[in-house]
Amino acid sequence: MKLCRYNGNHLGVVEGDQVADISQALSHLPKQSYPYPGHDQLVANLDKLKPVIVSLLPSAQRVPLESVRLELPVANPGKIVAAPVNYQKHLNEVRDQVDLHHGNEAHMRQIRDIGLFLKASSSLIGPSDRVVIGKPERRNDHEIELAVVIGRIAKNVPAAEALDYVAGYAVALDMTVRGPEDRSFRKSLDTYSVLGPWLVTADELPDPACLDLELTVNGLTRQKANTRDLVLSVSELIEFASSFYTLHPGDLIFTGTPEGVGPVERGDRIVAEIDGVGSITIDVA
């Protein structure tokens, strides 16, 4: 199932080139009052909602996918956990290029040595928004990544059980200002985390370990790889992250980017695609 949010918080299921409106399912979410939960209620209750969604689909109104404005597929992620240098060839290029590592030794070490990092949730935008360059005097790079959406509370989860905690997957762009500062600081500018085009539920994608990724800028391929090349797999990342943080429904894990990162400027168009997940087209402003 490909779940999307669109046109002012409508909920839909993407079926080919159409969107089926199943917004009525949202009325089945638990009623909340202040203080509201710090996690995403739709994701937390997704398993309970699936039978409702299935029952609504036969009579659901359908509109062309191209006619809707897609929004963030996860409305309220509590945190974004990101994996640095999680492809060996990307680590190699970081080590080889001073304008990527800026002499910071931490940028040139293995992921298990430096750990994960957090991106501000305020940096998130959806697939119909634009990346706005926040520091035009510096180099600003694109990074395509597979995003994992956590489906239930996870703490100290072993890798062998980790995929049971996944609600689904999406395409992510981890935009980056290059410089000597900490990763979290340089990657948390407004609009520097893109997520979309929808949430592909985990049952649709049982094995995230063999997915082709490709990113183009103005029609030219910059990044092309496969998730089999991840240093830490999706399962291992969940194990690693949950050994430090408690993961909550709707939390996002950006799994890392392959080699080929490069600068973008105002007027560029980025297309990021992951097999089995989807494609997003983002303009740079």
N, C-alpha and C positions, 0 to 999 in steps of 0.2 A: 504494500500500500504506500502510495506517495501522498503524504499529507501536506497541504499548503495553507498558508494564511494569505488573504488577499483582500483588496478593496475595502479597507477599514475594518479589519478583524473578522472577516468572514472565514469560515473553515471549509476547506475543500479537499476532494480527492482527485488527483490528476489521473485521467484515463486517456492515454494517447494525446490528442491535441485538444482535449476538452477538460473542463473542471466541473466536477459535480459538487453542488453546494450542500454540505451536510452540517451547516452551522447550528441546526437544531440540536445536534448532539451536545453542544456546549451547555445546554440547560440541565444536563445530567451531571455536571461537575458539582462537587460539594459546595454548599453555600459557606462563604467565609466572612469574617469580620475582623476588624483591627484588633491586634496586630496581625497583618496578613502573613502567610507563609513566605519564606525566603527562597522558595524553589518554584518551578513551573508546574502548575496544577494540571494542565492538559497532559503533559508528559507523565506525571506521577499517576494519573488515572487512565492512561492509554489502554491498558489491557482490559479494563472494565468497559471502556467506551467502544472498543472494537465491535462487539456484537450490535451495539446501537447503530454505529456507522454502517455496518453491513445491512442492517434492516432499512436504513434510510436510502441507500444507494439506488434501488430500483426506481423509485419515484422522484429522485432528486433532480432539481432543475440543473441543466448543463449549459455552460457558456464556453465559447472558444478560449483556449488557454492564452492565445496571443492578445486577447481583448482585456485581460485582467492585469492589475498591478500587484505583483507578488511582494509580500512582506516577509519579515524575519520568520522562518518556520518555527523557531522556538522563541516565544514572547518574553519569557522571564528567566533566562539562565542566571544562576547565582554566581558562577565564576567560569572563566575560561582558563583551562590548564593547557599550556603549550609545551611542545617538545622541541628543544633546540638541536641542531645538527644531527637529525635522526636518520639521515641517509649518508652512507660513507663517502660517496662522491661529492656531496655538498660539503661535508667536513673538509675534504681535501681542497676544494676550491676556496673555502674560507681561509684555510691555512696558507694558501698560495697567494692570496690577494690582500694587500695591506689595506685597500679601501673597504674591505669586508671585515677584517679583524681589528684594525686600528691599533695594533700593538697590545690589545687586551688578551692576556693569556687565557682567560676564562672562555673566550670565544673560540679557542682552538683545541679544546679538550673534549673527550668522549662524553656522551650524554649521561652515562652512569656516574661520572665523576662530578659533573656540574649540576646534575639534577634538572628538574622541570622549572617552569616559571609561570607567572600569572599575567594575563592581560586584563585590562579594565573592561568590564562589561559595557561601559559607556562608549567604547570604541566600535560597538557592533552596528552594522547596517544590513539591510536586506538586499536581495538581488536586483531590485528596481532602483536602488539608490546609486549615488556616485561617490567614488573615492575623491576626497578633497585634499590636495597636497598641503600639509600643515607647515612644512619647513622647506619652501622652494629653493632656499639657498644651499640645501644639502641634497645628497643623493637619496632618493626614495625608491625602494625596490618592491617588486611583486614576489610573492611566495605562495604557490598553490599547495593545498594540504587537504587530506581527508579529515573531516570532522566527525567525531564520535559524540553522540548524545546519550548521556547516562539516563537510565530509566528508573532506577530505584536506589535507595541509600546503599552506599558501598564503602566499607572500611576494612582494610587488611584482606582484600579479596585475592585469593590465589589465581595465577594466570589461567589455570585449567578451568576455572569457573567464571572467568571475567566476562565472556561474551553473554552470559546469562543476565548481566546487569546493563546491557546496551538496549536502548529504546530504538535507535536508528542511526542513520548517517546522513551527511550533507557535504556539499562542496564548500571549502573555505579558502579565503585569501587572507594571509597573514602579512599585511603591509608593514614595511619597515623603514624607518629613518636610519641611515647609516651614521655611525659615530662611536665615540668611546664609552658612552653611558651604558648603564644596565639595560638589558634587553627589555624588561617590563616597561621601562620608561620610554624607550624609543618605539615601541610597538603598540602603545596604548593611546595614540592620538585619535581624536574623533574621526570616524569612518575607516579606521585602519584594521578593522576586523569585519570581513564580509562573509555572510553565511547564506546558503541557498542551494538550489532554487526552492527546494522543499525538503521534508524529512522522509527519507526512505526507511520504512520500518525494518527492524532487524530480521524478521522472518523472510523479507524479500531479498536479503543479502546475507546469507548465513556464513559466508567466508570472506572477510574483508582483506585477506592476505594475498590476493592476486588480482588487483584492480589496476588498469592502466590509467595514468594521469597525463594530461597535456595542457599546457598553457601557451597561448599565443598573444602577442602584442601587435596590433595593426596587421593581423594576418600572418605574422612570422612566428614560427615555433621557437619558444625560449626554453621551456621545460618539458621533458617527456621522460616518464619513468613508470615503475610499477610498484605497488605496495609490498611486493615480495622483497624489495630491497630495503625495507625499513630495518634499522639496527635493532630497535625494540618494537616488536609487533604490537598490534592493538591490544591484545590480551596482556602483554608484558607492561605496556604503558598504564593500563588500568591497575594492575598489581602495584606498580611503582608509585603511581599517584595516590592510590588509596592507602598506601603504607604511611603516607605523610598527612594527607587530607581526608576528611570525610567527604565523599562525593554525593551530591543530591540530585534528584530528578531534574533534568534540564541542564545540568552542568555540561559544559563542552570540553572535549579534549581535541586540540589541534595536534595532529600526529607528526608534524614535521614536513619539511619541504625538500625535494630533490635538487640536484645540481641544475644550474642554468639560471639562477636568480639574476635579475638585471633591473636597471633603472627605468622608471616611467615618468612621464611629464604630462602637463596639461594638454588635453586633446587626444591622448592615447586611448585606445580601446583594448581592454583585456578580456579574453575569453578563456575560462577555466573549465575543464571538463574531466569527469571521472566516470569510467565505465560502470554501468549499473546504478549510478547515483544521479547524474544529471550534468547540466551545463549552465554556467552563469556568464553573462556579458556585462561588463562594468566599464563605464566611461570614467576617465580621470579628469578632474576639474581643478 
